[in-house]
């Protein structure tokens, strides 16, 4: 990397001409010129977007970078190939509303923005629920639940389904509730508040109701475990649950949807998995590499001058790592733009990397593998009718996240 220098031109904005399976060619162009490119942020800051795999992993694992300040990159101002306006990054699905002092204090427990010992202390409290051994204990339940969801959509008279809303989102939401401790009686309210627009106050009211329920009826779940801890405050429990209830669910549903679209538009790869279903769990790594959701991850800011083998990032510079670009770096993955279910894709950063890597990624692997494996096995005549994500769409979040969009399948 030492022969690379910061590219000479002024800051770029994020490209809007890409899709989940066909990212913008700008990312590859930037990577060919430099491992990082000057990037404009919405607050006027000029930082960097990292497109090189090696530099991406180095930044994500280096403690000399902080999650603060919370900056968002400047998005595209262009039109998609379908003529739709691609606006700057979409707003999060949280409506304005009053937020009491307790809820404001709870925000101090947001693992997404904490650094160092404070982050590690809180993360260690929930890590035991997301180890490979622990999530495997949920495998049978997840398999049965996916089977029930598959039977439900199979009964549709139309012999067709919009897979994002009918199949992917329920699987992700029900697994979320099972692991975190949301009882069946609160499931619909959870979906309404955390999968749709609602105020922060409404979310915290739900969290407090959930905590009260688990105080009287503890179970083998995350919230019950947190309540049993002596080294955590009530505010911290609320803050952690605010993050966990809202994070990860859409990422799983996105990957289920995007993977199905990728398979149905690459029938040779679909047939490989149908003929060798035992490959599905390992192929999940390729699903996550090829269909990565985050065009850019939440930015990190250098706390001091950082030298990566001759590539210098100055103190105060915010850096947005592109998992999409890094996962398609030809120096790490041969023919990265080709979808190959038998590829060894371990090492991708589809779920980030380092101390802020997705804590639920082992659980997500099981959900995705079960959802895809059961669906393609049960429906041999499956075909793709249409998918919004095949043409550029506005980002799903200000940090620059691809939208899954509606994807209609048919099995008639």
Secondary structure, DSSP 8 states (H G I E B T S, - for coil): -TT----SS--B---SS--SSS--HHHHHHHHH-SEEEEEBTTS-EEEEE--HHHHHHHHH-TTEES-S---B----EE-TTS-EE-SS---SEE-----HHHHHHGGG-TTT--HHHHHHHHHHHHGGGSHHHHHTTHHHHHHHHHHHHHHHHT-TTSEEEHIIIIIHHHHHHHHHHHHT--GGGHHHHHHHHSS-EEHHHHHHHHHHHHHHHHHS--SSHHHHHHH-SS--HHHHHHHHHHHHHSSHHHHHHHHHHHHHHHHT-HHHHHHHHH-GGGHHHHHHHHHHHT-SBSS-S-EEESS-EEETTEEE-TT-EEEE-HHHHTT-TTTSTTTTS--TTS--TT--TT--GGGS-TTHHHHHHHHHHHHHHHHHH-TT-EEEEEGGGS----SSTTTB-----EEEE--
